[in-house]
Amino acid sequence: MEYAIISGGSKDIQLLVTIAKKMEINVQFINKEDLEDFVMAKAIKEGETGELIDKAEFLKSTAL
C-alpha cells in the first residue's frame, strides 16, 4: 500500500477528496501533530544505525 500526503486550501483538498472517493481510494485526514509525529518517527528510523556512541562524546558534540 502506498500513501500520499497532500496539503492545500480547503476547496482544493475537498475536490481531491471527492475525486479520490469516486475512484474508490480511501481518504483519511490527519492533524498537524500526527503528521509531525510521523515525520519524526521516519527520521529516527532512517538515522538509526544500531551502533552505540560514547555518552561523553555525544554531550561534547551537542554543547553550545
PDB file with SEQRES, HELIX, SHEET and CRYST1 records, atoms N, CA, C and O in Angstrom:
SEQRES   1 A   64  MET GLU TYR ALA ILE ILE SER GLY GLY SER LYS ASP ILE          
SEQRES   2 A   64  GLN LEU LEU VAL THR ILE ALA LYS LYS MET GLU ILE ASN          
SEQRES   3 A   64  VAL GLN PHE ILE ASN LYS GLU ASP LEU GLU ASP PHE VAL          
SEQRES   4 A   64  MET ALA LYS ALA ILE LYS GLU GLY GLU THR GLY GLU LEU          
SEQRES   5 A   64  ILE ASP LYS ALA GLU PHE LEU LYS SER THR ALA LEU              
HELIX    1 AA1 SER A   10  LYS A   22  1                                  13    
HELIX    2 AA2 LYS A   32  GLY A   47  1                                  16    
HELIX    3 AA3 LYS A   55  THR A   62  1                                   8    
CRYST1    1.000    1.000    1.000  90.00  90.00  90.00 P 1           1          
ATOM      1  N   MET A   1       0.854  -1.178   0.000  1.00  0.00           N  
ATOM      2  CA  MET A   1       0.000   0.000   0.000  1.00  0.00           C  
ATOM      3  C   MET A   1       0.893   1.231   0.000  1.00  0.00           C  
ATOM      4  O   MET A   1       1.915   1.266   0.685  1.00  0.00           O  
ATOM      5  N   GLU A   2       0.507   2.226  -0.761  1.00  0.00           N  
ATOM      6  CA  GLU A   2       1.246   3.471  -0.823  1.00  0.00           C  
ATOM      7  C   GLU A   2       0.385   4.590  -0.241  1.00  0.00           C  
ATOM      8  O   GLU A   2      -0.844   4.517  -0.240  1.00  0.00           O  
ATOM      9  N   TYR A   3       1.058   5.620   0.250  1.00  0.00           N  
ATOM     10  CA  TYR A   3       0.373   6.751   0.860  1.00  0.00           C  
ATOM     11  C   TYR A   3       0.813   8.039   0.197  1.00  0.00           C  
ATOM     12  O   TYR A   3       1.927   8.138  -0.316  1.00  0.00           O  
ATOM     13  N   ALA A   4      -0.063   9.019   0.210  1.00  0.00           N  
ATOM     14  CA  ALA A   4       0.254  10.355  -0.281  1.00  0.00           C  
ATOM     15  C   ALA A   4      -0.243  11.355   0.749  1.00  0.00           C  
ATOM     16  O   ALA A   4      -1.357  11.238   1.259  1.00  0.00           O  
ATOM     17  N   ILE A   5       0.582  12.322   1.042  1.00  0.00           N  
ATOM     18  CA  ILE A   5       0.174  13.395   1.947  1.00  0.00           C  
ATOM     19  C   ILE A   5       0.043  14.650   1.098  1.00  0.00           C  
ATOM     20  O   ILE A   5       0.986  15.062   0.423  1.00  0.00           O  
ATOM     21  N   ILE A   6      -1.129  15.245   1.140  1.00  0.00           N  
ATOM     22  CA  ILE A   6      -1.425  16.400   0.306  1.00  0.00           C  
ATOM     23  C   ILE A   6      -1.837  17.564   1.198  1.00  0.00           C  
ATOM     24  O   ILE A   6      -2.632  17.401   2.123  1.00  0.00           O  
ATOM     25  N   SER A   7      -1.296  18.720   0.914  1.00  0.00           N  
ATOM     26  CA  SER A   7      -1.618  19.914   1.684  1.00  0.00           C  
ATOM     27  C   SER A   7      -2.079  20.999   0.727  1.00  0.00           C  
ATOM     28  O   SER A   7      -1.561  21.112  -0.384  1.00  0.00           O  
ATOM     29  N   GLY A   8      -3.048  21.794   1.150  1.00  0.00           N  
ATOM     30  CA  GLY A   8      -3.522  22.861   0.284  1.00  0.00           C  
ATOM     31  C   GLY A   8      -4.724  23.553   0.889  1.00  0.00           C  
ATOM     32  O   GLY A   8      -5.096  23.311   2.037  1.00  0.00           O  
ATOM     33  N   GLY A   9      -5.311  24.403   0.104  1.00  0.00           N  
ATOM     34  CA  GLY A   9      -6.503  25.116   0.536  1.00  0.00           C  
ATOM     35  C   GLY A   9      -7.683  24.171   0.663  1.00  0.00           C  
ATOM     36  O   GLY A   9      -7.710  23.120   0.022  1.00  0.00           O  
ATOM     37  N   SER A  10      -8.645  24.529   1.474  1.00  0.00           N  
ATOM     38  CA  SER A  10      -9.766  23.628   1.760  1.00  0.00           C  
ATOM     39  C   SER A  10     -10.576  23.275   0.505  1.00  0.00           C  
ATOM     40  O   SER A  10     -11.039  22.141   0.379  1.00  0.00           O  
ATOM     41  N   LYS A  11     -10.755  24.221  -0.422  1.00  0.00           N  
ATOM     42  CA  LYS A  11     -11.505  23.920  -1.648  1.00  0.00           C  
ATOM     43  C   LYS A  11     -10.732  22.916  -2.501  1.00  0.00           C  
ATOM     44  O   LYS A  11     -11.321  21.988  -3.055  1.00  0.00           O  
ATOM     45  N   ASP A  12      -9.417  23.098  -2.609  1.00  0.00           N  
ATOM     46  CA  ASP A  12      -8.587  22.182  -3.394  1.00  0.00           C  
ATOM     47  C   ASP A  12      -8.609  20.784  -2.794  1.00  0.00           C  
ATOM     48  O   ASP A  12      -8.748  19.795  -3.514  1.00  0.00           O  
ATOM     49  N   ILE A  13      -8.472  20.704  -1.486  1.00  0.00           N  
ATOM     50  CA  ILE A  13      -8.454  19.408  -0.811  1.00  0.00           C  
ATOM     51  C   ILE A  13      -9.806  18.722  -0.969  1.00  0.00           C  
ATOM     52  O   ILE A  13      -9.863  17.517  -1.214  1.00  0.00           O  
ATOM     53  N   GLN A  14     -10.884  19.469  -0.833  1.00  0.00           N  
ATOM     54  CA  GLN A  14     -12.221  18.878  -0.961  1.00  0.00           C  
ATOM     55  C   GLN A  14     -12.434  18.310  -2.356  1.00  0.00           C  
ATOM     56  O   GLN A  14     -13.047  17.253  -2.510  1.00  0.00           O  
ATOM     57  N   LEU A  15     -11.934  19.000  -3.364  1.00  0.00           N  
ATOM     58  CA  LEU A  15     -12.046  18.490  -4.737  1.00  0.00           C  
ATOM     59  C   LEU A  15     -11.264  17.181  -4.884  1.00  0.00           C  
ATOM     60  O   LEU A  15     -11.765  16.228  -5.481  1.00  0.00           O  
ATOM     61  N   LEU A  16     -10.056  17.128  -4.352  1.00  0.00           N  
ATOM     62  CA  LEU A  16      -9.255  15.910  -4.421  1.00  0.00           C  
ATOM     63  C   LEU A  16      -9.900  14.757  -3.651  1.00  0.00           C  
ATOM     64  O   LEU A  16      -9.856  13.610  -4.093  1.00  0.00           O  
ATOM     65  N   VAL A  17     -10.494  15.064  -2.506  1.00  0.00           N  
ATOM     66  CA  VAL A  17     -11.188  14.041  -1.712  1.00  0.00           C  
ATOM     67  C   VAL A  17     -12.362  13.476  -2.509  1.00  0.00           C  
ATOM     68  O   VAL A  17     -12.569  12.263  -2.541  1.00  0.00           O  
ATOM     69  N   THR A  18     -13.118  14.345  -3.141  1.00  0.00           N  
ATOM     70  CA  THR A  18     -14.261  13.897  -3.942  1.00  0.00           C  
ATOM     71  C   THR A  18     -13.807  12.987  -5.078  1.00  0.00           C  
ATOM     72  O   THR A  18     -14.407  11.940  -5.324  1.00  0.00           O  
ATOM     73  N   ILE A  19     -12.745  13.392  -5.767  1.00  0.00           N  
ATOM     74  CA  ILE A  19     -12.225  12.577  -6.869  1.00  0.00           C  
ATOM     75  C   ILE A  19     -11.716  11.227  -6.342  1.00  0.00           C  
ATOM     76  O   ILE A  19     -11.989  10.181  -6.932  1.00  0.00           O  
ATOM     77  N   ALA A  20     -10.979  11.262  -5.232  1.00  0.00           N  
ATOM     78  CA  ALA A  20     -10.435  10.025  -4.656  1.00  0.00           C  
ATOM     79  C   ALA A  20     -11.552   9.057  -4.276  1.00  0.00           C  
ATOM     80  O   ALA A  20     -11.454   7.858  -4.539  1.00  0.00           O  
ATOM     81  N   LYS A  21     -12.596   9.569  -3.667  1.00  0.00           N  
ATOM     82  CA  LYS A  21     -13.710   8.700  -3.266  1.00  0.00           C  
ATOM     83  C   LYS A  21     -14.400   8.090  -4.484  1.00  0.00           C  
ATOM     84  O   LYS A  21     -14.813   6.931  -4.445  1.00  0.00           O  
ATOM     85  N   LYS A  22     -14.530   8.866  -5.573  1.00  0.00           N  
ATOM     86  CA  LYS A  22     -15.138   8.325  -6.791  1.00  0.00           C  
ATOM     87  C   LYS A  22     -14.268   7.234  -7.395  1.00  0.00           C  
ATOM     88  O   LYS A  22     -14.769   6.341  -8.079  1.00  0.00           O  
ATOM     89  N   MET A  23     -12.953   7.306  -7.140  1.00  0.00           N  
ATOM     90  CA  MET A  23     -12.021   6.289  -7.636  1.00  0.00           C  
ATOM     91  C   MET A  23     -11.853   5.149  -6.627  1.00  0.00           C  
ATOM     92  O   MET A  23     -11.005   4.273  -6.798  1.00  0.00           O  
ATOM     93  N   GLU A  24     -12.675   5.177  -5.573  1.00  0.00           N  
ATOM     94  CA  GLU A  24     -12.641   4.185  -4.504  1.00  0.00           C  
ATOM     95  C   GLU A  24     -11.283   4.126  -3.806  1.00  0.00           C  
ATOM     96  O   GLU A  24     -10.791   3.054  -3.454  1.00  0.00           O  
ATOM     97  N   ILE A  25     -10.692   5.307  -3.617  1.00  0.00           N  
ATOM     98  CA  ILE A  25      -9.441   5.448  -2.876  1.00  0.00           C  
ATOM     99  C   ILE A  25      -9.787   5.908  -1.470  1.00  0.00           C  
ATOM    100  O   ILE A  25     -10.535   6.870  -1.295  1.00  0.00           O  
ATOM    101  N   ASN A  26      -9.244   5.223  -0.461  1.00  0.00           N  
ATOM    102  CA  ASN A  26      -9.514   5.570   0.927  1.00  0.00           C  
ATOM    103  C   ASN A  26      -8.881   6.927   1.256  1.00  0.00           C  
ATOM    104  O   ASN A  26      -7.734   7.187   0.893  1.00  0.00           O  
ATOM    105  N   VAL A  27      -9.624   7.773   1.935  1.00  0.00           N  
ATOM    106  CA  VAL A  27      -9.156   9.099   2.322  1.00  0.00           C  
ATOM    107  C   VAL A  27      -9.200   9.200   3.843  1.00  0.00           C  
ATOM    108  O   VAL A  27     -10.204   8.867   4.473  1.00  0.00           O  
ATOM    109  N   GLN A  28      -8.105   9.661   4.414  1.00  0.00           N  
ATOM    110  CA  GLN A  28      -8.043   9.846   5.864  1.00  0.00           C  
ATOM    111  C   GLN A  28      -7.376  11.184   6.154  1.00  0.00           C  
ATOM    112  O   GLN A  28      -6.349  11.516   5.561  1.00  0.00           O  
ATOM    113  N   PHE A  29      -7.956  11.939   7.056  1.00  0.00           N  
ATOM    114  CA  PHE A  29      -7.392  13.219   7.435  1.00  0.00           C  
ATOM    115  C   PHE A  29      -6.575  13.046   8.715  1.00  0.00           C  
ATOM    116  O   PHE A  29      -6.972  12.315   9.623  1.00  0.00           O  
ATOM    117  N   ILE A  30      -5.429  13.729   8.774  1.00  0.00           N  
ATOM    118  CA  ILE A  30      -4.624  13.725   9.995  1.00  0.00           C  
ATOM    119  C   ILE A  30      -4.347  15.170  10.392  1.00  0.00           C  
ATOM    120  O   ILE A  30      -4.304  16.063   9.546  1.00  0.00           O  
ATOM    121  N   ASN A  31      -4.162  15.385  11.688  1.00  0.00           N  
ATOM    122  CA  ASN A  31      -3.885  16.748  12.134  1.00  0.00           C  
ATOM    123  C   ASN A  31      -2.384  17.016  12.109  1.00  0.00           C  
ATOM    124  O   ASN A  31      -1.589  16.106  11.876  1.00  0.00           O  
ATOM    125  N   LYS A  32      -2.009  18.241  12.346  1.00  0.00           N  
ATOM    126  CA  LYS A  32      -0.612  18.659  12.262  1.00  0.00           C  
ATOM    127  C   LYS A  32       0.271  17.883  13.238  1.00  0.00           C  
ATOM    128  O   LYS A  32       1.395  17.519  12.891  1.00  0.00           O  
ATOM    129  N   GLU A  33      -0.214  17.627  14.440  1.00  0.00           N  
ATOM    130  CA  GLU A  33       0.571  16.914  15.440  1.00  0.00           C  
ATOM    131  C   GLU A  33       0.853  15.474  15.007  1.00  0.00           C  
ATOM    132  O   GLU A  33       1.963  14.974  15.194  1.00  0.00           O  
ATOM    133  N   ASP A  34      -0.141  14.815  14.435  1.00  0.00           N  
ATOM    134  CA  ASP A  34       0.049  13.444  13.941  1.00  0.00           C  
ATOM    135  C   ASP A  34       1.063  13.411  12.794  1.00  0.00           C  
ATOM    136  O   ASP A  34       1.877  12.491  12.705  1.00  0.00           O  
ATOM    137  N   LEU A  35       1.010  14.412  11.926  1.00  0.00           N  
ATOM    138  CA  LEU A  35       1.958  14.495  10.826  1.00  0.00           C  
ATOM    139  C   LEU A  35       3.377  14.694  11.361  1.00  0.00           C  
ATOM    140  O   LEU A  35       4.316  14.060  10.880  1.00  0.00           O  
ATOM    141  N   GLU A  36       3.533  15.570  12.352  1.00  0.00           N  
ATOM    142  CA  GLU A  36       4.849  15.795  12.955  1.00  0.00           C  
ATOM    143  C   GLU A  36       5.380  14.516  13.596  1.00  0.00           C  
ATOM    144  O   GLU A  36       6.566  14.206  13.478  1.00  0.00           O  
ATOM    145  N   ASP A  37       4.507  13.775  14.272  1.00  0.00           N  
ATOM    146  CA  ASP A  37       4.912  12.503  14.886  1.00  0.00           C  
ATOM    147  C   ASP A  37       5.386  11.514  13.821  1.00  0.00           C  
ATOM    148  O   ASP A  37       6.401  10.840  14.000  1.00  0.00           O  
ATOM    149  N   PHE A  38       4.656  11.432  12.723  1.00  0.00           N  
ATOM    150  CA  PHE A  38       5.010  10.527  11.632  1.00  0.00           C  
ATOM    151  C   PHE A  38       6.377  10.887  11.052  1.00  0.00           C  
ATOM    152  O   PHE A  38       7.223  10.017  10.847  1.00  0.00           O  
ATOM    153  N   VAL A  39       6.582  12.170  10.793  1.00  0.00           N  
ATOM    154  CA  VAL A  39       7.845  12.627  10.201  1.00  0.00           C  
ATOM    155  C   VAL A  39       9.001  12.382  11.166  1.00  0.00           C  
ATOM    156  O   VAL A  39      10.077  11.965  10.739  1.00  0.00           O  
ATOM    157  N   MET A  40       8.798  12.634  12.455  1.00  0.00           N  
ATOM    158  CA  MET A  40       9.853  12.411  13.451  1.00  0.00           C  
ATOM    159  C   MET A  40      10.204  10.928  13.533  1.00  0.00           C  
ATOM    160  O   MET A  40      11.381  10.573  13.572  1.00  0.00           O  
ATOM    161  N   ALA A  41       9.205  10.073  13.559  1.00  0.00           N  
ATOM    162  CA  ALA A  41       9.456   8.626  13.625  1.00  0.00           C  
ATOM    163  C   ALA A  41      10.208   8.154  12.383  1.00  0.00           C  
ATOM    164  O   ALA A  41      11.105   7.316  12.479  1.00  0.00           O  
ATOM    165  N   LYS A  42       9.849   8.685  11.231  1.00  0.00           N  
ATOM    166  CA  LYS A  42      10.534   8.316   9.987  1.00  0.00           C  
ATOM    167  C   LYS A  42      11.988   8.762  10.028  1.00  0.00           C  
ATOM    168  O   LYS A  42      12.873   8.011   9.617  1.00  0.00           O  
ATOM    169  N   ALA A  43      12.249   9.969  10.515  1.00  0.00           N  
ATOM    170  CA  ALA A  43      13.618  10.475  10.603  1.00  0.00           C  
ATOM    171  C   ALA A  43      14.455   9.642  11.570  1.00  0.00           C  
ATOM    172  O   ALA A  43      15.622   9.355  11.302  1.00  0.00           O  
ATOM    173  N   ILE A  44      13.857   9.257  12.688  1.00  0.00           N  
ATOM    174  CA  ILE A  44      14.568   8.429  13.663  1.00  0.00           C  
ATOM    175  C   ILE A  44      14.917   7.081  13.039  1.00  0.00           C  
ATOM    176  O   ILE A  44      16.041   6.597  13.169  1.00  0.00           O  
ATOM    177  N   LYS A  45      13.949   6.488  12.367  1.00  0.00           N  
ATOM    178  CA  LYS A  45      14.179   5.169  11.758  1.00  0.00           C  
ATOM    179  C   LYS A  45      15.258   5.235  10.686  1.00  0.00           C  
ATOM    180  O   LYS A  45      16.095   4.335  10.601  1.00  0.00           O  
ATOM    181  N   GLU A  46      15.254   6.276   9.872  1.00  0.00           N  
ATOM    182  CA  GLU A  46      16.256   6.419   8.817  1.00  0.00           C  
ATOM    183  C   GLU A  46      17.640   6.691   9.390  1.00  0.00           C  
ATOM    184  O   GLU A  46      18.641   6.265   8.813  1.00  0.00           O  
ATOM    185  N   GLY A  47      17.711   7.394  10.514  1.00  0.00           N  
ATOM    186  CA  GLY A  47      19.000   7.739  11.117  1.00  0.00           C  
ATOM    187  C   GLY A  47      19.556   6.667  12.032  1.00  0.00           C  
ATOM    188  O   GLY A  47      20.706   6.752  12.462  1.00  0.00           O  
ATOM    189  N   GLU A  48      18.757   5.667  12.331  1.00  0.00           N  
ATOM    190  CA  GLU A  48      19.165   4.615  13.253  1.00  0.00           C  
ATOM    191  C   GLU A  48      20.218   3.721  12.596  1.00  0.00           C  
ATOM    192  O   GLU A  48      19.992   3.168  11.520  1.00  0.00           O  
ATOM    193  N   THR A  49      21.379   3.586  13.263  1.00  0.00           N  
ATOM    194  CA  THR A  49      22.456   2.764  12.710  1.00  0.00           C  
ATOM    195  C   THR A  49      22.647   1.469  13.478  1.00  0.00           C  
ATOM    196  O   THR A  49      23.237   0.522  12.959  1.00  0.00           O  
ATOM    197  N   GLY A  50      22.155   1.416  14.707  1.00  0.00           N  
ATOM    198  CA  GLY A  50      22.363   0.230  15.532  1.00  0.00           C  
ATOM    199  C   GLY A  50      23.677   0.278  16.294  1.00  0.00           C  
ATOM    200  O   GLY A  50      23.960  -0.602  17.107  1.00  0.00           O  
ATOM    201  N   GLU A  51      24.481   1.304  16.033  1.00  0.00           N  
ATOM    202  CA  GLU A  51      25.757   1.453  16.718  1.00  0.00           C  
ATOM    203  C   GLU A  51      25.590   2.265  17.992  1.00  0.00           C  
ATOM    204  O   GLU A  51      24.770   3.181  18.057  1.00  0.00           O  
ATOM    205  N   LEU A  52      26.373   1.920  19.001  1.00  0.00           N  
ATOM    206  CA  LEU A  52      26.366   2.681  20.234  1.00  0.00           C  
ATOM    207  C   LEU A  52      27.412   3.786  20.139  1.00  0.00           C  
ATOM    208  O   LEU A  52      28.453   3.609  19.508  1.00  0.00           O  
ATOM    209  N   ILE A  53      27.132   4.927  20.768  1.00  0.00           N  
ATOM    210  CA  ILE A  53      28.104   6.013  20.784  1.00  0.00           C  
ATOM    211  C   ILE A  53      28.467   6.325  22.224  1.00  0.00           C  
ATOM    212  O   ILE A  53      27.728   6.001  23.154  1.00  0.00           O  
ATOM    213  N   ASP A  54      29.611   6.958  22.390  1.00  0.00           N  
ATOM    214  CA  ASP A  54      30.080   7.325  23.717  1.00  0.00           C  
ATOM    215  C   ASP A  54      29.271   8.524  24.226  1.00  0.00           C  
ATOM    216  O   ASP A  54      29.132   9.530  23.530  1.00  0.00           O  
ATOM    217  N   LYS A  55      28.748   8.406  25.429  1.00  0.00           N  
ATOM    218  CA  LYS A  55      27.903   9.467  26.006  1.00  0.00           C  
ATOM    219  C   LYS A  55      28.660  10.786  26.102  1.00  0.00           C  
ATOM    220  O   LYS A  55      28.121  11.833  25.743  1.00  0.00           O  
ATOM    221  N   ALA A  56      29.887  10.752  26.576  1.00  0.00           N  
ATOM    222  CA  ALA A  56      30.678  11.977  26.740  1.00  0.00           C  
ATOM    223  C   ALA A  56      30.921  12.662  25.397  1.00  0.00           C  
ATOM    224  O   ALA A  56      30.835  13.886  25.301  1.00  0.00           O  
ATOM    225  N   GLU A  57      31.226  11.876  24.357  1.00  0.00           N  
ATOM    226  CA  GLU A  57      31.449  12.455  23.036  1.00  0.00           C  
ATOM    227  C   GLU A  57      30.173  13.096  22.499  1.00  0.00           C  
ATOM    228  O   GLU A  57      30.208  14.169  21.897  1.00  0.00           O  
ATOM    229  N   PHE A  58      29.043  12.418  22.727  1.00  0.00           N  
ATOM    230  CA  PHE A  58      27.773  12.968  22.261  1.00  0.00           C  
ATOM    231  C   PHE A  58      27.470  14.286  22.956  1.00  0.00           C  
ATOM    232  O   PHE A  58      27.104  15.265  22.305  1.00  0.00           O  
ATOM    233  N   LEU A  59      27.622  14.315  24.281  1.00  0.00           N  
ATOM    234  CA  LEU A  59      27.339  15.547  25.018  1.00  0.00           C  
ATOM    235  C   LEU A  59      28.291  16.661  24.605  1.00  0.00           C  
ATOM    236  O   LEU A  59      27.892  17.823  24.536  1.00  0.00           O  
ATOM    237  N   LYS A  60      29.542  16.317  24.332  1.00  0.00           N  
ATOM    238  CA  LYS A  60      30.519  17.318  23.886  1.00  0.00           C  
ATOM    239  C   LYS A  60      30.123  17.863  22.517  1.00  0.00           C  
ATOM    240  O   LYS A  60      30.251  19.063  22.273  1.00  0.00           O  
ATOM    241  N   SER A  61      29.648  17.004  21.626  1.00  0.00           N  
ATOM    242  CA  SER A  61      29.286  17.440  20.275  1.00  0.00           C  
ATOM    243  C   SER A  61      28.033  18.296  20.261  1.00  0.00           C  
ATOM    244  O   SER A  61      27.820  19.053  19.314  1.00  0.00           O  
ATOM    245  N   THR A  62      27.190  18.195  21.298  1.00  0.00           N  
ATOM    246  CA  THR A  62      25.962  18.987  21.334  1.00  0.00           C  
ATOM    247  C   THR A  62      26.075  20.233  22.190  1.00  0.00           C  
ATOM    248  O   THR A  62      25.138  21.026  22.271  1.00  0.00           O  
ATOM    249  N   ALA A  63      27.241  20.409  22.838  1.00  0.00           N  
ATOM    250  CA  ALA A  63      27.438  21.576  23.711  1.00  0.00           C  
ATOM    251  C   ALA A  63      27.488  22.846  22.874  1.00  0.00           C  
ATOM    252  O   ALA A  63      28.014  22.851  21.761  1.00  0.00           O  
ATOM    253  N   LEU A  64      26.945  23.896  23.413  1.00  0.00           N  
ATOM    254  CA  LEU A  64      26.949  25.191  22.696  1.00  0.00           C  
ATOM    255  C   LEU A  64      28.220  25.916  22.868  1.00  0.00           C  
ATOM    256  O   LEU A  64      28.383  27.012  22.333  1.00  0.00           O  
TER     257      LEU A  64                                                      
END                                                                             
